[in-house]
Amino acid sequence: MSVKSRRAAATNRAAWNSSRIASTTSPYERLRHSLEWVMSEARTLPKADVEGVVDEITRVARDLNERSRP
């Protein structure tokens, strides 16, 4: 697959996912769609870069967990 076609495919995926997220009214459903997009895009990453994404998502989850504590 050429660089041009990979770029076009990535642009199409971004447009489709952004549209899907924007058209959903429930904030939790939008979150789920966002996370599905992350999982989908992570499949294209080299394995070495996946750990960085895991660390970022883990930080967000910990932050949310801290906010939920009374």
Secondary structure, 3 states (H helix, E strand, C coil): CCHHHHHHHHHHHHHHHHHHHHHCCCHHHHHHHHHHHHHHHHCCCCHHHHHHHHHHHHHHHHHHHHHHCC
